[in-house]
């Protein structure tokens, strides 16, 4: 009976490999983050708390401060000071010394065309000097939750003490995109810049092709963006996208052109496909995670209902670690026996982090068999479950199950790559615990618990 049960269990799980999944994105950038701004939830992170140079994505913070503190009709002028203090190889739109413009026009020049000279002149107009404006930038950054950043200028031209993190930039961007005028400017693909004293017109085009309908990188869901570049920073990008089911803010840092735009579209596609936001009648937003294969939905729903797991942003199609699998098992083992699972978290081997590595069917099967053996020796309910426990696992279940899949046409010979070393995913592990649940119930009157969960 038990032998037949194990054969069915492994067959069920291995067949899951042939079904479609939604994996974590593979990016070119050295660092990135994707957040859902209403709940401020991180959906994807790669080196998100490491220091990087922001380059001209700095100008999102500069523009937000200017919009908050400076009337849009404030008169400004291209100064000799800016030409003397801003490096000559800086980006600019071609304003001449002495030409005048309004603060609104200046912010368009900063956000669309990344003009460093305008950034300098507006910062000095705002605070009197660059150091004072940098102080304002650092204070503002901390006020929105960016605690690991330090800014020394308003434009992002390279300075070793001018740095941030992807997470910090996501928080700055969240604050900026909550300002309607900022969103309007950041989402404009073009703008006609007009000087005030001589009415010269300078056409501006946004440096992000995500907003350009003629570009193959165009994304109709993107409502605003800011690019950045200098040699140490390489290509950086911040943008926001709005979908029917979710809003997303992405940050991509340190990659090559045009990979920053490809990565951003990849992040947005991942977020849109795997998550949704539901807002109740009083306006409270809740994130919904549906990053699982279609076959897995009833198992995920059951595990959430029984509190074996909590609703997190984990991608259910990713490989589970040994530690996470053991913690999951602890939720279905009767509480008086959960201590047995502590034996499966150890620090032996080449690394003390063995239990944090991705696991596979061979290791999971070993843990499973050992658990049942330990339970049979420990349980006071041995007479009830003797007929189950006394059956050993198949001598080579992996080969037999794979052969069965091929024989029954469940998977083609060319794709028959299932082995003991094949990784097991979160959703497959949850399905495994579901299949173990009836056996666990035999040990006790059994009360489902949720004290531990996938971490």
N, C-alpha and C positions, 0 to 999 in steps of 0.2 A: 504493500500500500504506500509506504513512505517512498520507496524507490520510484514508483509510478508518479507520485506527487512531485518529486525533485525533477524528474525528466520533463514533466509538463512545465514546471516553473522555469527551468533554464530555456526550454524551447520558446516560451512566451517572451522572455526577456531578449533573447538573441534575435528573434524576428523583428523586434523593435528597431534594430540597426538599419533595416532596409527602408524604413519610413522617413519621410521628409522631416527636417529639423531646422531650427533657426539659430545658427551659431552666433557667437560674439564676432564683431567685425574685425577684420585684419586691416590695420592701418599702416601707412608709410611713415607717418610722423613719429618723432621720438616721444612725444607726449600729447595727450588729448583728454578731454572730458566732455561728457554729455549730461546735461541736467534737465529736469522738468521744473520750470520756474515757479509754478503755483505752489507746489509742495516742497520745492527746493531739494528734490531727490536726485542723487547721482545715479544715472542709469548705466554709465560706462566710464571707466577711468583707466588711464595709462600714464604712469608717472605723474599723477595729478597733483602731488604735493612737493614735487621737486622744483628747484629753482631754474628758471629759464629767462632769457631776455625777451621782453614783449615787443621790441621795435615799435612800429607805428600803431599797434593795437593800444598803446598807451593813450592815444588820442580819444578813445572812448571815455576814459576817466576825465580827461581835459575838457571834452565837449559837454559832459554831464555837469561839471562844475560851472562852466560858462553859462549853460542854459539855466541853471538854478540861481546863479548870482548876478548875472549881467542882463539888463534889458536888451531885447533883440534889436532895438534901434540905436544902441550905443554906437557913436562914431569912432572909427579906428583909422589908422594910417600906416602904410608900409614905411618903416623907419630905417635910418642908417644903422641904428644899433642892431637891428635884426640881421642885417647883412654882415655886420662885423662879428657877431657872436654865434650865428648859426653856420655850421659848416657849408661851404659852397656847393658840395655835392648832394645837398639835401633836396628832397622832392619839393616842387613848388608849381604854382599855376601861372607864373609870369607877371605878377603884380610888380609895378615899378615903384621905386622909392618916391614917396609923396602922394601916391594914389590913395584915395580914401574909400572906405567901404563900411557897411554896418556889421554889427555883431552876428546877425543872422547869416549874412553872406559869408562872413569869416568862418562860421561853423560848417557851412556847406563846403568851403574850400578845404577845411581840415578833414572832414569825414569822407568826402568823395575823392578828392585828389591828394590828400595827405600832405598839405603844404606846411612845412616846418617853420617857415618865416612868419606866416600868419599865426601859427601856434605860439610862437615866441612873443609877437607883438600883443596878442590878446592876453597872454598870461601876465605880461608886464602891465598892461592896462588894468587887469583885474587886481593884482596884488602889489604892484610897484616894482617888483623885481622877481627874477626866476626862483631864487631860493625861497622867498615867501610863498610863491605859488606852489612850489614842490611841497612845502609844509602843509598847505591846504590839500594837496593831492593825497599825501600820506594819511592825513586825518580823515579825509573822506573815505579812503580805501578801508581803513579800520572800521569806520562806522557802518559799512555794508558787509563786514565779515571777512575782509581780505587782510589777514593778519601777518602774512608771510612775504609781503611785498615791500619794496622801497623804491621810490621814484625821485629822480633828481632834476628832471626836465619835463616840459609839457608835450614833447613830440616823440620821444623814444629813441632819438639818435644815441648810438651806443655809448654806454658808460658802464664800467664794471660794477658800479654801485646802484645801477638802475635795473631792478629785476623783479620778478613776480613768479607765480605758479599758475598752472592751468586752473586749479580750483579757485584761486583768488580772482583770476580774470573772469571766471564764470559768475562770481558774485558781483563783480563790478558791472558786468554786462547785464545781469539781472536787474540791478538798480537802474542802469541807463535805459533799458528797454521798457521800464515801467513809466518813463517820461514820454508822453505822447509826441512831443515835438522832436525829441531825439529819434524816436522810431520813424517818424516821417522823413527826417533828413537822412538817416542811415539806410533807409529803404529806397531812396531816390536813385534811379540809374543814371539820370542826367540832371544838370541844372545850368541855367544861364547866370553866371556871376556878373554883376554890373557894378562898376566903380561909381562912387557918388559925385566926385568933382568933375570928371570928364566924360562920364557915361560910356566908358569903354566896356564892351561885352566880351566875356571870356567863357567859352563853353566848357563845362566840366562833365566828365564821364566817370562813373564809379569804378574804382580799381578792382572790384570783385565781379567776375563774370557770372557769378551765381544770379545776379540781378539783370543780366543782359540777355534778352530774348533771342538774340542772334547767336549766342554762344552755345556750344555743345554742353557746357557745364551749367547752363541755366537751370535753376530750380524754382518753379513757380510758387513754392511754399515759403521761400525765404523772404522775410520782410525787412531785413536789415543786416548789414555786415560791415566789418572793418578789416582791412588787410594790413600786413606789416612785413618789413624786410630790412635787414642789414646782414652783413656777412656772418658775425657770430650767432645771430638769432636765426638765420636762414628765413624761411617763409613761415609766417604766423597768420592766423585767421580767427576771427570771432564772428559768429552770425546767429541769427534767430530764425526759426521756421515755425509756421503755424499750420497744423493739420486739423481735420474735423474732430479728431479724437484726442489731440494732445498738442501742446506748445513745447518747443525744444530750444535750448541754447547750447551751442557747441563751441569748443575751443580746440584749435589744432596748433601745435607748436613745433618748430624746428623740423622742417622738411623742405623739399625742393618744388619749384613751380613746374607744372600746375597741380602737384599732388595734394596741396593743401585743400584745394576745392574738391578734388575727388574724395579725399578723406572726409570732408564735411558732409558731402552728399551721402556717403556711406554711413556716417553716424546718424544722420537724420532718417535714413531709410530703416536702420536698425531700431531706432527709438519708436518710429511710427508703427512698425510691424509688431513690436513686442510689448508695447505698453499703451495704456489709455488713462485718461483722467475722468473721473465721475464727480460731478459737483451736486451736492444735495440742495434742498430747497432754501437753506439759509446761507448757501454760498461756500460751504466747507468742501474743499477739494480732496479727493482720495485717489491715489495711484492704483491702477489695476495692472498686474503682471500676467501676461498671457504668452510668455516666451517658451511654450512647450509645443511638442508635436500634437497633431490632432488626436492621435490614439491615446495620449496621456491625460487628456482633460479630466475624465472621471476619476482617475487616481489622484491627480493634483487636488481636485475639489474635495475628495474624501479625506486626504491627508490634512488639508487646511481645516476642514470641518472638525476633524478629530484632534486637532492641535498637535499633530506629529511635526508639523512645520509651521512657520509663521509666514505671512505674506510679505516677502521681501522683493528686492530687485534682482535676485539671482537668476541667471539664465538656466532654465531647466534642462537645456540640451547640452550643457557643458559637463565635462567629466567631474565626478565627485571625488573627494579625497577620502583617505582612510578615516581620518578623524571625523569628518562630516558624516560618513556612513555609520560609524559607531554611535555618534550622537543621535542619528536618526533611529537606529535600532533601540536605543534607550527609551524612546517614546512608546514603544509597543511591548516591551518586556515588562511584566508585572514589577512594581516598584521594589518588592523585596528581593528581586533577582538582578536588578540593574547593575549592582556592583560587579557582577561577573564580566561586564563589558569593559570595565577598567583595565582588565588584563590585555586588551587588544590595542591599547595606546601605550607604546613604549618608545624608548630612545636608543634602541640597539641598531647596529649597522654602521654604515659610513657617515650618516648624518643624523643629528638629533631631530631633524625635521622630517623623518621618514613618514610619520603619520600625516604630514601635510602635503604629501605628494599625491598625484592622481593615482587612483586605484583601478583594478581591472577585475575580470570575472574570476580569475584564479584566486586572487586574494580575498574577494568577497565570499567566494564559496568556502574558503578555508575558515574565515571568521564565522560563517553561518554554521558549518559543521561543528566547529569547536563550541559554539554557543549551545547548540542542541545537546552535545555531549555533557557540557557542564551543567546544563539544566537538569538532565536526566539523573545526574549524581547528587544534585543539591535539592531538587524539588521534593516536597512532602507529598506531592500528588503523583508519585511514580506509578502506582497501579493504573491510573487513568490514562497515562500516555506511554506505557511500556511498549505497546504494539507499534507505535510510531517511531520511537527513539531507537529501537533495536535494529532498524534497517540502516545499513551504511549507505553513503553516497555511491553512485556509480563509479566504477574504477576509472573510467575516462569519459565523463559526461560531455565534455566539449566536442570531441570527435563525433560521438553518437548523435548529438543534437545538430551539429553542422551537417552531417550526412543526411539527417532527416529533413532538414530544410531544403537541401538540394534535391533529394528524392521526390519530395512533395511539390517541387516547383515554387517554393517560397522565395528562393533566391537563385540567381543564375550561377553556373559554375564559375564564370569569369569574375563574379563578385564575391565568391565564397572565401572571404578573408577573415572570417570569424575564428578567433583563437583564444586560448586561455589568457593571453596578454591583451586582448581587446579591451579598451577602456569602457567603463560603465558610467552612464550619465546620471544626473540628478533624477530625471524623470524615470529612468529605468530602476534606479535604487528605490524610488518611492513605490513603483509598481511591485518591486521585490518585497518591500515591507508590507504592502497590501496582501500579497500572497502568503506571507508568514503570519498574518494576523489571526487566522483561524487556529493555527497551532498554538500560538501564545495564549489564546483564550482558554485552552484546555488546562493551563497551569493554575488557573485562579478563577474566582468569580469575575475577575478582570475589570478594572476601571481604567479607561483610557486616560493617559496623562499627557501633559504638554510642558513639562518642566525644562526640557532641553529641546533644541531645534537646530535646523541647518543654520550655520553661522556665516 
